Amino acid sequence: MYSKYQQLLDELSLKSSKRFLPESIPSSMINLSSNDYLGLMHNSSLKQQFLKENPIEKIKFSSSSSRILTFNSAPHLRLEKIMANAFNREACLVFSSGYHANLGILPALTSKKDLIIADKKVHASLIDGIRLSQAEFKRFNHLDYVQLEKLLIENRERYEQIFIVCESIYSMDGDCSDLQKLVALKKKYNAYLYVDEAHAFGVRGQNGLGLCEEQHCIDDIDFIIGTFGKAIASYGAYIVCNDVIKQYLVNSCRSLIYTTALPPINVEWTSFIVEQLSGFTELRQQLYHLSKVMADLLQSESKTHIIPFILGPNDIAVKCSQYMRQNGFYVLPIRHPTVSLGTARLRISLTADISLSKISEISNCLQAFSKEL
């Protein structure tokens, strides 16, 4: 009965593409596949302070319904107010995850009369959201704003609305969008700009608000999306926008309407961290320094805390991952279809609590493996 699926699994194995749910990471290993960029997840003093201010017996552990029904709670409203004030924007709407946000927002905002133009390397959650929408869809080559402008020129008069979609920091390559250029293009051609800040929120900008803050264009981006499950060491996601868009999404975004609300304990923890975000400057500086040292050692062009070590074939990436684990470093292989065929890699995801001496060890291990090929 299930032979078809077993055959497909066998084919994935032959291509070194089969995924597994990994076991727990031994505490003795350095985790290089985590998105805990500021190292807050294991910060015991923050946890103690949080529990002192929020006695565990008074916090609800479950929402048990969507926000549309019975659980538009005070903690949810407070977090949205904190976020809107931080960005100095009219409104913020909190989602249950980054995937829920990207899956639901674009389908809610677009129609058959609209066009979405996305960078070719946007995240799978954005691709899924675009596919669920009724809008036409075109892609421009990664960070190729000349091609993007050509697409805008060719299509502006053919569609009612155009949405430019990008990430600020791309999760597999660690490179950055030029948000100022994108803002200029969206203004020139009267388009909307949708920016996913998942890998920048918390770690970039003077106050940790992301690349939009660093590049001084918070006010000019129509939809700023980000997650709390990475640098913030919590769970959930957000869109920062104007109040009209927020109210429209409340009435039309299926991934918000038909999803159980985030548990209050997560929301309270997120608010607790976000309120301190501007004070984590030292951690952001440490992460920047570690990233620069690692990039220099590996001769990488990455300007962020995400440093790809590209190996090519899937099986080589798998072997390199195994080699790194044998040497005390947990870093998983990233393979097709997550990345293009022939560009399998180790995605080195640095966190602020890694020591400088470990950076050298990581580089030495990677270079030792490369010499054995």
Short mmCIF file of the C-alpha atoms (twelve columns), coordinates in Angstrom:
data_MODEL
# 
_entry.id   MODEL 
# 
loop_
_atom_site.group_PDB 
_atom_site.id 
_atom_site.type_symbol 
_atom_site.label_atom_id 
_atom_site.label_alt_id 
_atom_site.label_comp_id 
_atom_site.label_asym_id 
_atom_site.label_seq_id 
_atom_site.Cartn_x 
_atom_site.Cartn_y 
_atom_site.Cartn_z 
_atom_site.pdbx_PDB_model_num 
ATOM 1   C CA . MET A 1   0.000   0.000  0.000   1 
ATOM 2   C CA . TYR A 2   2.813   2.434  0.830   1 
ATOM 3   C CA . SER A 3   5.317   1.128  -1.725  1 
ATOM 4   C CA . LYS A 4   5.187   4.344  -3.774  1 
ATOM 5   C CA . TYR A 5   6.327   6.410  -0.804  1 
ATOM 6   C CA . GLN A 6   9.017   3.930  0.171   1 
ATOM 7   C CA . GLN A 7   10.340  4.108  -3.385  1 
ATOM 8   C CA . LEU A 8   10.471  7.890  -3.204  1 
ATOM 9   C CA . LEU A 9   12.309  7.691  0.120   1 
ATOM 10  C CA . ASP A 10  14.795  5.236  -1.399  1 
ATOM 11  C CA . GLU A 11  15.397  7.640  -4.274  1 
ATOM 12  C CA . LEU A 12  16.098  10.464 -1.830  1 
ATOM 13  C CA . SER A 13  18.593  8.223  -0.019  1 
ATOM 14  C CA . LEU A 14  20.431  7.476  -3.278  1 
ATOM 15  C CA . LYS A 15  20.759  11.229 -3.877  1 
ATOM 16  C CA . SER A 16  21.927  11.865 -0.281  1 
ATOM 17  C CA . SER A 17  18.828  14.058 0.037   1 
ATOM 18  C CA . LYS A 18  16.807  12.155 2.631   1 
ATOM 19  C CA . ARG A 19  16.032  14.167 5.733   1 
ATOM 20  C CA . PHE A 20  15.906  12.830 9.293   1 
ATOM 21  C CA . LEU A 21  14.692  14.270 12.554  1 
ATOM 22  C CA . PRO A 22  17.984  14.534 14.464  1 
ATOM 23  C CA . GLU A 23  18.471  13.405 18.031  1 
ATOM 24  C CA . SER A 24  19.165  15.879 20.818  1 
ATOM 25  C CA . ILE A 25  22.451  17.701 20.496  1 
ATOM 26  C CA . PRO A 26  24.957  16.615 23.167  1 
ATOM 27  C CA . SER A 27  25.770  19.464 25.532  1 
ATOM 28  C CA . SER A 28  29.471  18.940 24.817  1 
ATOM 29  C CA . MET A 29  29.040  19.970 21.173  1 
ATOM 30  C CA . ILE A 30  29.144  23.518 19.787  1 
ATOM 31  C CA . ASN A 31  25.872  24.134 17.946  1 
ATOM 32  C CA . LEU A 32  26.457  25.827 14.591  1 
ATOM 33  C CA . SER A 33  22.971  25.157 13.214  1 
ATOM 34  C CA . SER A 34  21.027  27.220 15.734  1 
ATOM 35  C CA . ASN A 35  19.200  30.498 15.055  1 
ATOM 36  C CA . ASP A 36  19.765  31.607 18.661  1 
ATOM 37  C CA . TYR A 37  21.975  34.387 17.315  1 
ATOM 38  C CA . LEU A 38  22.358  36.392 20.538  1 
ATOM 39  C CA . GLY A 39  22.749  33.291 22.717  1 
ATOM 40  C CA . LEU A 40  19.709  34.208 24.819  1 
ATOM 41  C CA . MET A 41  18.201  30.727 24.937  1 
ATOM 42  C CA . HIS A 42  20.655  29.551 27.605  1 
ATOM 43  C CA . ASN A 43  20.899  32.854 29.487  1 
ATOM 44  C CA . SER A 44  19.929  31.784 33.013  1 
ATOM 45  C CA . SER A 45  19.990  35.298 34.480  1 
ATOM 46  C CA . LEU A 46  17.374  36.459 31.964  1 
ATOM 47  C CA . LYS A 47  15.181  33.481 32.813  1 
ATOM 48  C CA . GLN A 48  15.466  34.169 36.533  1 
ATOM 49  C CA . GLN A 49  14.618  37.837 36.053  1 
ATOM 50  C CA . PHE A 50  11.623  36.927 33.875  1 
ATOM 51  C CA . LEU A 51  10.229  34.451 36.421  1 
ATOM 52  C CA . LYS A 52  10.741  36.957 39.224  1 
ATOM 53  C CA . GLU A 53  8.655   39.525 37.350  1 
ATOM 54  C CA . ASN A 54  6.171   36.929 36.053  1 
ATOM 55  C CA . PRO A 55  5.403   34.278 38.697  1 
ATOM 56  C CA . ILE A 56  4.893   30.990 36.903  1 
ATOM 57  C CA . GLU A 57  1.648   30.210 38.744  1 
ATOM 58  C CA . LYS A 58  0.034   33.354 37.293  1 
ATOM 59  C CA . ILE A 59  0.908   32.729 33.622  1 
ATOM 60  C CA . LYS A 60  -1.361  30.767 31.303  1 
ATOM 61  C CA . PHE A 61  0.375   27.991 29.349  1 
ATOM 62  C CA . SER A 62  -2.211  27.688 26.589  1 
ATOM 63  C CA . SER A 63  -4.518  29.868 24.533  1 
ATOM 64  C CA . SER A 64  -6.883  27.064 23.514  1 
ATOM 65  C CA . SER A 65  -8.481  29.088 20.729  1 
ATOM 66  C CA . SER A 66  -7.713  31.581 18.005  1 
ATOM 67  C CA . ARG A 67  -7.517  35.292 18.725  1 
ATOM 68  C CA . ILE A 68  -10.679 35.781 16.673  1 
ATOM 69  C CA . LEU A 69  -12.642 33.661 19.159  1 
ATOM 70  C CA . THR A 70  -11.735 33.850 22.845  1 
ATOM 71  C CA . PHE A 71  -8.058  34.598 23.140  1 
ATOM 72  C CA . ASN A 72  -7.168  38.101 22.041  1 
ATOM 73  C CA . SER A 73  -5.497  38.432 25.440  1 
ATOM 74  C CA . ALA A 74  -3.922  41.404 27.192  1 
ATOM 75  C CA . PRO A 75  -0.382  39.968 26.704  1 
ATOM 76  C CA . HIS A 76  -0.955  39.735 22.920  1 
ATOM 77  C CA . LEU A 77  -2.188  43.317 22.748  1 
ATOM 78  C CA . ARG A 78  0.679   44.526 24.916  1 
ATOM 79  C CA . LEU A 79  3.297   42.845 22.710  1 
ATOM 80  C CA . GLU A 80  1.796   44.413 19.593  1 
ATOM 81  C CA . LYS A 81  1.877   47.830 21.236  1 
ATOM 82  C CA . ILE A 82  5.526   47.330 22.292  1 
ATOM 83  C CA . MET A 83  6.478   46.338 18.753  1 
ATOM 84  C CA . ALA A 84  4.587   49.185 17.062  1 
ATOM 85  C CA . ASN A 85  6.183   51.702 19.434  1 
ATOM 86  C CA . ALA A 86  9.665   50.243 18.891  1 
ATOM 87  C CA . PHE A 87  9.332   50.719 15.120  1 
ATOM 88  C CA . ASN A 88  7.441   54.006 15.540  1 
ATOM 89  C CA . ARG A 89  4.740   52.648 13.247  1 
ATOM 90  C CA . GLU A 90  0.957   52.611 13.545  1 
ATOM 91  C CA . ALA A 91  0.425   48.925 14.136  1 
ATOM 92  C CA . CYS A 92  1.784   45.443 14.630  1 
ATOM 93  C CA . LEU A 93  0.027   42.096 14.265  1 
ATOM 94  C CA . VAL A 94  1.428   38.970 15.922  1 
ATOM 95  C CA . PHE A 95  1.272   35.549 14.258  1 
ATOM 96  C CA . SER A 96  1.816   32.042 15.600  1 
ATOM 97  C CA . SER A 97  4.974   31.525 13.511  1 
ATOM 98  C CA . GLY A 98  6.986   33.002 10.661  1 
ATOM 99  C CA . TYR A 99  5.594   30.322 8.388   1 
ATOM 100 C CA . HIS A 100 2.026   31.290 9.320   1 
ATOM 101 C CA . ALA A 101 2.796   34.944 8.604   1 
ATOM 102 C CA . ASN A 102 4.340   34.371 5.185   1 
ATOM 103 C CA . LEU A 103 1.769   31.747 4.275   1 
ATOM 104 C CA . GLY A 104 -1.164  34.046 4.950   1 
ATOM 105 C CA . ILE A 105 -0.300  37.705 4.411   1 
ATOM 106 C CA . LEU A 106 0.282   37.828 0.649   1 
ATOM 107 C CA . PRO A 107 -2.754  35.668 -0.221  1 
ATOM 108 C CA . ALA A 108 -4.863  37.989 1.949   1 
ATOM 109 C CA . LEU A 109 -3.560  41.198 0.379   1 
ATOM 110 C CA . THR A 110 -3.527  40.220 -3.302  1 
ATOM 111 C CA . SER A 111 -6.024  39.338 -6.017  1 
ATOM 112 C CA . LYS A 112 -6.017  38.139 -9.642  1 
ATOM 113 C CA . LYS A 113 -5.458  41.748 -10.699 1 
ATOM 114 C CA . ASP A 114 -2.123  41.943 -8.855  1 
ATOM 115 C CA . LEU A 115 1.478   40.889 -9.490  1 
ATOM 116 C CA . ILE A 116 4.059   39.623 -6.999  1 
ATOM 117 C CA . ILE A 117 7.730   39.997 -7.979  1 
ATOM 118 C CA . ALA A 118 10.078  38.109 -5.660  1 
ATOM 119 C CA . ASP A 119 13.812  37.574 -5.358  1 
ATOM 120 C CA . LYS A 120 14.660  34.052 -6.572  1 
ATOM 121 C CA . LYS A 121 16.121  33.099 -3.195  1 
ATOM 122 C CA . VAL A 122 13.236  34.023 -0.900  1 
ATOM 123 C CA . HIS A 123 12.338  31.481 1.774   1 
ATOM 124 C CA . ALA A 124 10.086  28.469 1.146   1 
ATOM 125 C CA . SER A 125 7.392   29.985 3.385   1 
ATOM 126 C CA . LEU A 126 7.170   32.974 1.054   1 
ATOM 127 C CA . ILE A 127 7.044   30.749 -2.016  1 
ATOM 128 C CA . ASP A 128 4.200   28.772 -0.435  1 
ATOM 129 C CA . GLY A 129 2.330   31.972 0.404   1 
ATOM 130 C CA . ILE A 130 2.781   33.295 -3.129  1 
ATOM 131 C CA . ARG A 131 1.486   30.020 -4.575  1 
ATOM 132 C CA . LEU A 132 -1.601  30.215 -2.385  1 
ATOM 133 C CA . SER A 133 -2.361  33.718 -3.625  1 
ATOM 134 C CA . GLN A 134 -4.360  34.433 -6.767  1 
ATOM 135 C CA . ALA A 135 -1.810  36.975 -7.989  1 
ATOM 136 C CA . GLU A 136 0.482   36.527 -10.959 1 
ATOM 137 C CA . PHE A 137 4.046   35.728 -9.937  1 
ATOM 138 C CA . LYS A 138 7.425   36.602 -11.421 1 
ATOM 139 C CA . ARG A 139 10.946  36.242 -10.024 1 
ATOM 140 C CA . PHE A 140 14.081  38.306 -10.468 1 
ATOM 141 C CA . ASN A 141 17.621  36.973 -10.179 1 
ATOM 142 C CA . HIS A 142 19.035  37.160 -6.683  1 
ATOM 143 C CA . LEU A 143 19.777  40.786 -5.705  1 
ATOM 144 C CA . ASP A 144 19.539  41.826 -9.388  1 
ATOM 145 C CA . TYR A 145 17.756  45.149 -9.122  1 
ATOM 146 C CA . VAL A 146 18.384  46.001 -12.778 1 
ATOM 147 C CA . GLN A 147 16.276  42.997 -13.767 1 
ATOM 148 C CA . LEU A 148 13.726  43.895 -11.095 1 
ATOM 149 C CA . GLU A 149 13.323  47.370 -12.592 1 
ATOM 150 C CA . LYS A 150 12.863  45.891 -16.069 1 
ATOM 151 C CA . LEU A 151 10.067  43.711 -14.718 1 
ATOM 152 C CA . LEU A 152 8.483   46.743 -13.067 1 
ATOM 153 C CA . ILE A 153 8.662   48.751 -16.298 1 
ATOM 154 C CA . GLU A 154 7.188   45.898 -18.359 1 
ATOM 155 C CA . ASN A 155 4.352   45.118 -15.979 1 
ATOM 156 C CA . ARG A 156 3.359   48.249 -14.050 1 
ATOM 157 C CA . GLU A 157 0.462   49.222 -16.296 1 
ATOM 158 C CA . ARG A 158 -0.818  45.661 -16.617 1 
ATOM 159 C CA . TYR A 159 -1.668  45.139 -12.939 1 
ATOM 160 C CA . GLU A 160 -3.664  46.957 -10.309 1 
ATOM 161 C CA . GLN A 161 -1.041  46.457 -7.577  1 
ATOM 162 C CA . ILE A 162 2.543   45.167 -7.565  1 
ATOM 163 C CA . PHE A 163 4.240   43.661 -4.504  1 
ATOM 164 C CA . ILE A 164 8.053   43.436 -4.353  1 
ATOM 165 C CA . VAL A 165 9.050   40.602 -2.004  1 
ATOM 166 C CA . CYS A 166 12.490  40.004 -0.509  1 
ATOM 167 C CA . GLU A 167 14.373  38.987 2.602   1 
ATOM 168 C CA . SER A 168 16.712  41.411 4.329   1 
ATOM 169 C CA . ILE A 169 19.292  38.730 5.183   1 
ATOM 170 C CA . TYR A 170 19.054  35.575 3.107   1 
ATOM 171 C CA . SER A 171 19.068  32.486 5.268   1 
ATOM 172 C CA . MET A 172 21.159  30.170 3.086   1 
ATOM 173 C CA . ASP A 173 23.756  32.621 1.717   1 
ATOM 174 C CA . GLY A 174 24.011  35.194 4.474   1 
ATOM 175 C CA . ASP A 175 23.954  38.103 2.023   1 
ATOM 176 C CA . CYS A 176 21.861  41.262 2.338   1 
ATOM 177 C CA . SER A 177 19.322  43.200 0.334   1 
ATOM 178 C CA . ASP A 178 19.925  46.834 -0.492  1 
ATOM 179 C CA . LEU A 179 16.724  48.092 1.055   1 
ATOM 180 C CA . GLN A 180 17.361  51.698 0.028   1 
ATOM 181 C CA . LYS A 181 17.429  50.641 -3.635  1 
ATOM 182 C CA . LEU A 182 14.277  48.611 -3.185  1 
ATOM 183 C CA . VAL A 183 12.535  51.543 -1.502  1 
ATOM 184 C CA . ALA A 184 13.541  53.809 -4.408  1 
ATOM 185 C CA . LEU A 185 12.133  51.312 -6.918  1 
ATOM 186 C CA . LYS A 186 8.881   50.787 -5.041  1 
ATOM 187 C CA . LYS A 187 8.360   54.561 -4.880  1 
ATOM 188 C CA . LYS A 188 9.262   55.079 -8.540  1 
ATOM 189 C CA . TYR A 189 6.803   52.463 -9.753  1 
ATOM 190 C CA . ASN A 190 4.139   52.870 -7.069  1 
ATOM 191 C CA . ALA A 191 4.576   49.340 -5.725  1 
ATOM 192 C CA . TYR A 192 4.391   47.799 -2.268  1 
ATOM 193 C CA . LEU A 193 7.540   46.496 -0.547  1 
ATOM 194 C CA . TYR A 194 7.367   43.336 1.609   1 
ATOM 195 C CA . VAL A 195 10.550  42.579 3.583   1 
ATOM 196 C CA . ASP A 196 11.147  39.459 5.672   1 
ATOM 197 C CA . GLU A 197 13.548  40.359 8.500   1 
ATOM 198 C CA . ALA A 198 13.603  36.874 10.093  1 
ATOM 199 C CA . HIS A 199 17.394  36.641 10.240  1 
ATOM 200 C CA . ALA A 200 18.058  40.329 10.948  1 
ATOM 201 C CA . PHE A 201 15.601  41.169 13.722  1 
ATOM 202 C CA . GLY A 202 17.498  41.298 17.004  1 
ATOM 203 C CA . VAL A 203 20.975  41.329 15.497  1 
ATOM 204 C CA . ARG A 204 21.116  44.291 13.104  1 
ATOM 205 C CA . GLY A 205 20.424  47.974 13.667  1 
ATOM 206 C CA . GLN A 206 21.279  50.230 16.589  1 
ATOM 207 C CA . ASN A 207 18.320  48.932 18.582  1 
ATOM 208 C CA . GLY A 208 18.217  45.470 17.048  1 
ATOM 209 C CA . LEU A 209 15.183  46.190 14.865  1 
ATOM 210 C CA . GLY A 210 16.818  44.718 11.783  1 
ATOM 211 C CA . LEU A 211 18.332  45.765 8.491   1 
ATOM 212 C CA . CYS A 212 15.466  48.200 7.923   1 
ATOM 213 C CA . GLU A 213 16.728  50.153 10.941  1 
ATOM 214 C CA . GLU A 214 20.376  49.824 9.944   1 
ATOM 215 C CA . GLN A 215 19.636  51.125 6.439   1 
ATOM 216 C CA . HIS A 216 17.325  53.879 7.763   1 
ATOM 217 C CA . CYS A 217 14.162  52.932 5.890   1 
ATOM 218 C CA . ILE A 218 11.685  51.646 8.498   1 
ATOM 219 C CA . ASP A 219 9.084   54.236 7.512   1 
ATOM 220 C CA . ASP A 220 9.368   53.477 3.794   1 
ATOM 221 C CA . ILE A 221 8.740   49.714 3.907   1 
ATOM 222 C CA . ASP A 222 5.072   48.835 3.675   1 
ATOM 223 C CA . PHE A 223 5.244   45.413 5.331   1 
ATOM 224 C CA . ILE A 224 8.049   44.461 7.730   1 
ATOM 225 C CA . ILE A 225 7.815   40.817 8.760   1 
ATOM 226 C CA . GLY A 226 9.998   39.081 11.322  1 
ATOM 227 C CA . THR A 227 10.172  36.232 13.797  1 
ATOM 228 C CA . PHE A 228 10.590  35.892 17.540  1 
ATOM 229 C CA . GLY A 229 11.927  32.332 17.249  1 
ATOM 230 C CA . LYS A 230 15.479  33.202 16.260  1 
ATOM 231 C CA . ALA A 231 17.525  35.980 17.891  1 
ATOM 232 C CA . ILE A 232 14.721  36.685 20.383  1 
ATOM 233 C CA . ALA A 233 14.817  33.079 21.664  1 
ATOM 234 C CA . SER A 234 11.040  32.814 21.817  1 
ATOM 235 C CA . TYR A 235 8.279   31.831 19.397  1 
ATOM 236 C CA . GLY A 236 5.937   33.568 16.988  1 
ATOM 237 C CA . ALA A 237 6.167   36.248 14.331  1 
ATOM 238 C CA . TYR A 238 4.968   39.744 13.489  1 
ATOM 239 C CA . ILE A 239 4.101   42.174 10.750  1 
ATOM 240 C CA . VAL A 240 4.712   45.879 11.312  1 
ATOM 241 C CA . CYS A 241 2.422   47.944 9.092   1 
ATOM 242 C CA . ASN A 242 -0.264  50.626 9.194   1 
ATOM 243 C CA . ASP A 243 -3.534  50.171 11.044  1 
ATOM 244 C CA . VAL A 244 -5.647  49.712 7.905   1 
ATOM 245 C CA . ILE A 245 -3.539  46.714 6.852   1 
ATOM 246 C CA . LYS A 246 -3.674  45.245 10.340  1 
ATOM 247 C CA . GLN A 247 -7.458  45.438 10.470  1 
ATOM 248 C CA . TYR A 248 -7.749  44.034 6.950   1 
ATOM 249 C CA . LEU A 249 -5.541  41.052 7.861   1 
ATOM 250 C CA . VAL A 250 -7.623  40.398 10.968  1 
ATOM 251 C CA . ASN A 251 -10.584 40.051 8.604   1 
ATOM 252 C CA . SER A 252 -8.951  38.141 5.754   1 
ATOM 253 C CA . CYS A 253 -5.734  36.333 6.723   1 
ATOM 254 C CA . ARG A 254 -6.645  32.652 7.066   1 
ATOM 255 C CA . SER A 255 -3.390  31.652 8.799   1 
ATOM 256 C CA . LEU A 256 -4.270  34.112 11.571  1 
ATOM 257 C CA . ILE A 257 -8.011  33.523 11.762  1 
ATOM 258 C CA . TYR A 258 -7.891  29.728 11.849  1 
ATOM 259 C CA . THR A 259 -4.874  29.184 14.115  1 
ATOM 260 C CA . THR A 260 -4.702  28.835 17.880  1 
ATOM 261 C CA . ALA A 261 -3.163  31.950 19.404  1 
ATOM 262 C CA . LEU A 262 0.335   31.868 20.849  1 
ATOM 263 C CA . PRO A 263 0.423   30.699 24.491  1 
ATOM 264 C CA . PRO A 264 0.554   33.696 26.870  1 
ATOM 265 C CA . ILE A 265 3.762   32.423 28.479  1 
ATOM 266 C CA . ASN A 266 5.547   32.744 25.114  1 
ATOM 267 C CA . VAL A 267 4.028   36.156 24.492  1 
ATOM 268 C CA . GLU A 268 5.063   37.434 27.942  1 
ATOM 269 C CA . TRP A 269 8.617   36.151 27.424  1 
ATOM 270 C CA . THR A 270 8.779   37.806 23.984  1 
ATOM 271 C CA . SER A 271 7.665   41.147 25.422  1 
ATOM 272 C CA . PHE A 272 10.221  40.798 28.207  1 
ATOM 273 C CA . ILE A 273 13.040  40.282 25.681  1 
ATOM 274 C CA . VAL A 274 11.887  42.883 23.140  1 
ATOM 275 C CA . GLU A 275 11.711  45.551 25.854  1 
ATOM 276 C CA . GLN A 276 15.420  44.921 26.508  1 
ATOM 277 C CA . LEU A 277 16.424  44.591 22.850  1 
ATOM 278 C CA . SER A 278 18.140  47.964 22.580  1 
ATOM 279 C CA . GLY A 279 20.340  46.988 25.527  1 
ATOM 280 C CA . PHE A 280 21.888  43.970 23.771  1 
ATOM 281 C CA . THR A 281 24.365  46.126 21.834  1 
ATOM 282 C CA . GLU A 282 27.387  44.321 23.256  1 
ATOM 283 C CA . LEU A 283 26.037  40.958 22.145  1 
ATOM 284 C CA . ARG A 284 25.382  42.305 18.643  1 
ATOM 285 C CA . GLN A 285 28.908  43.702 18.487  1 
ATOM 286 C CA . GLN A 286 30.350  40.387 19.674  1 
ATOM 287 C CA . LEU A 287 28.381  38.507 17.026  1 
ATOM 288 C CA . TYR A 288 29.567  40.926 14.342  1 
ATOM 289 C CA . HIS A 289 33.201  40.484 15.399  1 
ATOM 290 C CA . LEU A 290 32.982  36.673 15.463  1 
ATOM 291 C CA . SER A 291 31.300  36.684 12.056  1 
ATOM 292 C CA . LYS A 292 33.981  38.880 10.505  1 
ATOM 293 C CA . VAL A 293 36.783  36.699 11.889  1 
ATOM 294 C CA . MET A 294 35.095  33.531 10.610  1 
ATOM 295 C CA . ALA A 295 34.435  35.019 7.175   1 
ATOM 296 C CA . ASP A 296 38.067  36.124 6.896   1 
ATOM 297 C CA . LEU A 297 39.369  32.692 7.929   1 
ATOM 298 C CA . LEU A 298 37.154  30.921 5.384   1 
ATOM 299 C CA . GLN A 299 37.633  33.608 2.715   1 
ATOM 300 C CA . SER A 300 33.881  34.026 2.595   1 
ATOM 301 C CA . GLU A 301 32.082  37.037 1.159   1 
ATOM 302 C CA . SER A 302 29.391  36.856 3.830   1 
ATOM 303 C CA . LYS A 303 28.843  40.093 5.744   1 
ATOM 304 C CA . THR A 304 26.561  38.491 8.311   1 
ATOM 305 C CA . HIS A 305 26.438  35.844 11.041  1 
ATOM 306 C CA . ILE A 306 25.340  33.257 8.431   1 
ATOM 307 C CA . ILE A 307 28.374  31.885 6.609   1 
ATOM 308 C CA . PRO A 308 27.847  29.226 3.924   1 
ATOM 309 C CA . PHE A 309 30.630  26.687 3.371   1 
ATOM 310 C CA . ILE A 310 29.725  25.420 -0.083  1 
ATOM 311 C CA . LEU A 311 30.811  21.883 -0.938  1 
ATOM 312 C CA . GLY A 312 28.841  21.024 -4.095  1 
ATOM 313 C CA . PRO A 313 27.498  17.448 -4.146  1 
ATOM 314 C CA . ASN A 314 25.000  16.349 -1.499  1 
ATOM 315 C CA . ASP A 315 27.082  13.386 -0.330  1 
ATOM 316 C CA . ILE A 316 30.157  15.562 0.282   1 
ATOM 317 C CA . ALA A 317 28.110  17.951 2.424   1 
ATOM 318 C CA . VAL A 318 26.781  15.003 4.434   1 
ATOM 319 C CA . LYS A 319 30.322  13.662 4.962   1 
ATOM 320 C CA . CYS A 320 31.587  17.076 6.008   1 
ATOM 321 C CA . SER A 321 28.765  17.391 8.522   1 
ATOM 322 C CA . GLN A 322 29.677  13.996 9.981   1 
ATOM 323 C CA . TYR A 323 33.346  15.008 10.142  1 
ATOM 324 C CA . MET A 324 32.485  18.196 12.001  1 
ATOM 325 C CA . ARG A 325 30.369  16.301 14.525  1 
ATOM 326 C CA . GLN A 326 33.228  13.895 15.160  1 
ATOM 327 C CA . ASN A 327 35.271  16.962 16.079  1 
ATOM 328 C CA . GLY A 328 32.681  18.454 18.430  1 
ATOM 329 C CA . PHE A 329 30.804  20.812 16.093  1 
ATOM 330 C CA . TYR A 330 27.144  20.274 15.284  1 
ATOM 331 C CA . VAL A 331 26.420  21.698 11.843  1 
ATOM 332 C CA . LEU A 332 23.918  20.121 9.475   1 
ATOM 333 C CA . PRO A 333 24.183  19.807 5.676   1 
ATOM 334 C CA . ILE A 334 21.892  21.966 3.550   1 
ATOM 335 C CA . ARG A 335 21.021  20.215 0.295   1 
ATOM 336 C CA . HIS A 336 18.791  20.410 -2.742  1 
ATOM 337 C CA . PRO A 337 15.904  21.329 -2.901  1 
ATOM 338 C CA . THR A 338 16.566  23.838 -0.091  1 
ATOM 339 C CA . VAL A 339 19.487  25.151 -2.180  1 
ATOM 340 C CA . SER A 340 20.213  24.798 -5.884  1 
ATOM 341 C CA . LEU A 341 21.451  21.453 -7.157  1 
ATOM 342 C CA . GLY A 342 25.239  21.217 -6.901  1 
ATOM 343 C CA . THR A 343 25.521  23.882 -4.178  1 
ATOM 344 C CA . ALA A 344 25.083  21.702 -1.074  1 
ATOM 345 C CA . ARG A 345 26.747  23.311 1.918   1 
ATOM 346 C CA . LEU A 346 27.206  23.591 5.613   1 
ATOM 347 C CA . ARG A 347 25.320  26.646 6.814   1 
ATOM 348 C CA . ILE A 348 27.432  27.987 9.666   1 
ATOM 349 C CA . SER A 349 25.101  29.930 11.912  1 
ATOM 350 C CA . LEU A 350 27.095  31.825 14.525  1 
ATOM 351 C CA . THR A 351 25.869  32.883 17.949  1 
ATOM 352 C CA . ALA A 352 27.251  35.572 20.231  1 
ATOM 353 C CA . ASP A 353 28.190  33.091 22.983  1 
ATOM 354 C CA . ILE A 354 30.763  31.171 20.888  1 
ATOM 355 C CA . SER A 355 34.342  31.901 21.969  1 
ATOM 356 C CA . LEU A 356 36.921  33.342 19.587  1 
ATOM 357 C CA . SER A 357 39.159  30.289 20.102  1 
ATOM 358 C CA . LYS A 358 36.321  28.034 18.893  1 
ATOM 359 C CA . ILE A 359 36.053  30.111 15.717  1 
ATOM 360 C CA . SER A 360 39.625  29.161 14.861  1 
ATOM 361 C CA . GLU A 361 38.922  25.507 15.622  1 
ATOM 362 C CA . ILE A 362 35.868  25.504 13.375  1 
ATOM 363 C CA . SER A 363 37.855  27.006 10.521  1 
ATOM 364 C CA . ASN A 364 40.702  24.534 10.995  1 
ATOM 365 C CA . CYS A 365 38.295  21.574 10.905  1 
ATOM 366 C CA . LEU A 366 36.626  22.761 7.723   1 
ATOM 367 C CA . GLN A 367 39.938  23.364 6.006   1 
ATOM 368 C CA . ALA A 368 41.248  19.965 7.155   1 
ATOM 369 C CA . PHE A 369 38.215  18.262 5.618   1 
ATOM 370 C CA . SER A 370 38.653  20.168 2.362   1 
ATOM 371 C CA . LYS A 371 42.274  18.996 2.079   1 
ATOM 372 C CA . GLU A 372 41.153  15.361 2.381   1 
ATOM 373 C CA . LEU A 373 38.803  15.609 -0.624  1 
# 
